Amino acid sequence: MNFIRNIFNSRANGDGNFFLEMEKITGFKIKDKSLYVKAFTHRSMNIKDDEGNALNYERLEFVGDAMLGAVIAYFLFNEAPQGDEGYLTKMRSKIVSREHLNELGKELNLINFVESKIPKSNFGNNIHGNLFEALVGAIFLDRGYKDCEKFVYDKVIIPHVDIEKLEGRVISYKSLLIEWCQKEKKSFEYHIYDDTGNDNLKHFAVKLSIDGKVITKARATSKKKAEEKASKRAYFVFQNHMNRN
């Protein structure tokens, strides 16, 4: 475990206040420091334990994702007794959406604590949400369910969850548009092609057609983002029709 000890020394002596900062963020006294070290170790560090198992935040991210889902599900079950399974699932998805998790990670400045061989400026936006999930996973394994639940309430539910506002929040315009088209028996097609613009980053363009007519166009740095942007524009074109259903 020499690698772990080296990281501990780096955290304690180099950064100075890593574990103190973790306790400020979580509100708890840390028991197992190794969990928080792993929660902020990127796979690019290529650290393994004596059995050859990778030591980074990805497994903790998996646990944190599950715990967030469990705590949020229990909260919604109690706070929205009128909601059926479909309603509860949609509401949970809105609360733990990738966009929201990224916002939570940024709010806590978690990227400042990550150990990586990749410059922080090169990370995509999802690193913020990944670290937040990993931190939740570390808290659960270190302190147990009750303290993990308290952290989720303190950092997610109490400051950010308003059920009435969430009911009107759209997390995927593409999913909403496809659902509406299927309900109204309308055909739809996303035609994606490489954008030939002069941007430094490669872009993709998309034409969204409904019933054979091009409704909107959009471009973005990924196919998924381009489709979502075109869908959002189409939503505002058909908003009055969609809201009546």
C-alpha angles and dihedrals in degrees: 000000000000092000091057091048090052091053091047089053090048091050096044099040106022101040091025099200107042097123093038089053090048090054091049091051096044098035090224138103107251116239104175108036093184091069092060092045089056091044089064101036115104120215089243088075086069093209120166134183125236090278092053096254116147115252109210140106099272098093091045088050088058092051092045092052090054094047093049089052092049096049093045091047092053091047093051092045089059099037099043106042090160093059121103123213094274093051093048092048092051093047092049090050090054093051096047097036116141090246092054094045090051089053091051092050091050091047090058093041089231094161088070089070101047120115110216144146088220117085110251089235089065096058120105121237094262092071088082094057093041091056092047091054091046090052091052089050092051092050092051094050092042102041107015135240100306095055091042089052090049091052092051091049093047097046104028118016105037098043100033114022118091108160096203092052092044091055089067097042117108115212097177121024090184093057091045092050094046091049090052093047091050092048092049092042092240121152117233137185135185109208109195126190138163113273114233095205125133097250120134090231120060113255133199125212127206136194115203114207126189119191089352095305123112105239104172142001130206142167133206143152093271136034091240093053092046091052092048092049092049090047092051091053090048090050090060090048091055098027097118092050093045095048091054090062 
